[in-house]
Amino acid sequence: MFRALTLYCSSSNAHLLFVDIPSHLDDLPPTMLKIGYADVPVVSSVDDVVKKLLSLEMASQKEKMKVKTQQLVEKVRRSPNDDGSFEVQVAILTAKIRTYEEHLQKHPKDKRNRRHMLMDIDRRKKLLGYLRRVRYDAFENTCKQLDIQYTPRPTYTRRPTKRWLVKKAFCRRVFEEVRKLKAPERRKQRQEWQARARAEREKEAQAQAQAQAEGTPV
């Protein structure tokens, strides 16, 4: 759980309020060990201070995220060695999406992470759509275990309007014009990079030839 600062406005004045927003990491027990330490036999014999340092109570957000991702993966994986099936990929994306959602509740103007979240949502929807077509039982189990509300894509598509086609053609024409204007600059940069790389190779070849002439091993 984290606290978000919000502005509350009334007819007379404005107030700043701290609102507690629940996190999908809240259900992780603080005494749980971090990933990589739970299976170490010597951990059971260390003192309480060391156990506390190795537990989730002292873990970072990234370490807690790893534990939560592993928990979601364990719910849907086909076998103990399954690390790349569609179900596992959906579980990993679900953990990332929920983390993005919590972050955007706290920072709603973060456009970069919002774009990443939308890309992950679209990718997860494609994976779920494939599971729905090929292995419906696995699709149902994945949605149930991960608490996902799947909305299928519409079976129809709108006919493109004349306005949309004109706008798309205009955008494409602008893109082509901008690319033509930037082509000389990109060509100049590419030539500079090639000349710099060629000079470095010639310099190395001269150094090797000089070293061989002097009898010094390179």
JOJO-V643561 format. One record per helix or strand. SS is the DSSP state (~ for helix, > for strand). FROM is the first residue (numbers start at 1). TO is the last residue. Records with the same first field share a line. If there is no record, write none. Layout:
# JOJO-V643561
SS = FROM-TO  FROM-TO
This chain:
# JOJO-V643561
> = 2-9  14-21  33-33  55-55
~ = 41-45  48-54  56-58  61-76  86-106  111-134  136-146  162-214
